[in-house]
């Protein structure tokens, strides 16, 4: 994570997954940023995963469905609907065979 939205996003781990827990009561208009790098490139179904969720891509978001080899993909997200509490799961599929995939879970802190 490169910007924790003034401390309103915390990072933890669940097994091999990275979990970003978002304090939707305090994030308001402050976006948060996380960066993904993959030396051989990666793909993720970002557009579909983010549809109708508690977070949305910020107007300045540069991340998308593909992480170019050797180039950082910068994802800038903002609050969309704090009443939604389903996790958003992003699986970054490594383009390098056997390189291992990485899962990022975006979680509303108010999730029951």
BELGISUL-V508039 format. One record per residue. N is the residue number from 1. SS is DSSP state (~ for helix, > for strand, _ for the rest). PHI is phi in degrees with one decimal (* if undefined). Layout:
N SS PHI
N SS PHI
This chain:
1 _ *
2 _ -106.7
3 > -151.0
4 _ -89.3
5 _ 52.4
6 _ 59.0
7 _ 84.3
8 _ -91.2
9 > -130.1
10 > -116.3
11 > -109.5
12 > -147.3
13 > -127.5
14 > -128.9
15 _ 62.7
16 _ -91.5
17 > -90.3
18 > -94.6
19 > -117.0
20 > -106.4
21 > -98.0
22 > -103.8
23 _ -80.6
24 ~ -68.4
25 ~ -75.9
26 ~ -122.8
27 ~ -73.4
28 _ 37.1
29 _ -102.0
30 _ -86.9
31 _ -75.6
32 > -123.1
33 > -128.7
34 > -132.7
35 > -120.7
36 > -121.8
37 _ -123.4
38 _ -143.4
39 _ -52.4
40 _ -102.7
41 _ 94.8
42 > -157.8
43 > -129.7
44 _ -152.3
45 _ -89.1
46 ~ -61.1
47 ~ -58.4
48 ~ -69.1
49 ~ -62.9
50 ~ -87.0
51 _ -64.7
52 _ 55.0
53 _ -117.2
54 _ -74.2
55 > -117.3
56 > -140.8
57 > -65.5
58 _ -73.5
59 _ -55.9
60 _ -90.7
61 _ -63.3
62 _ -109.9
63 _ -79.0
64 _ -151.3
65 _ -81.3
66 > -131.5
67 > -107.1
68 _ -68.8
69 _ -56.7
70 _ 72.4
71 _ -120.7
72 _ -71.9
73 > -99.1
74 > -105.8
75 > -102.1
76 > -115.3
77 > -120.4
78 > -138.9
79 > -64.8
80 _ -113.0
81 _ -150.4
82 _ -63.4
83 _ -79.5
84 _ -84.5
85 _ -122.5
86 _ -69.6
87 _ -62.5
88 > -107.3
89 > -109.7
90 > -114.1
91 > -105.1
92 > -88.4
93 > -89.8
94 > -66.5
95 _ -74.4
96 _ -85.4
97 _ -57.9
98 _ 79.3
99 _ -77.0
100 _ 85.3
101 _ -94.5
102 > -130.7
103 > -107.3
104 > -116.0
105 > -110.5
106 > -101.3
107 > -125.6
108 > -76.2
109 _ -62.2
110 _ -89.0
111 _ -59.9
112 _ -65.0
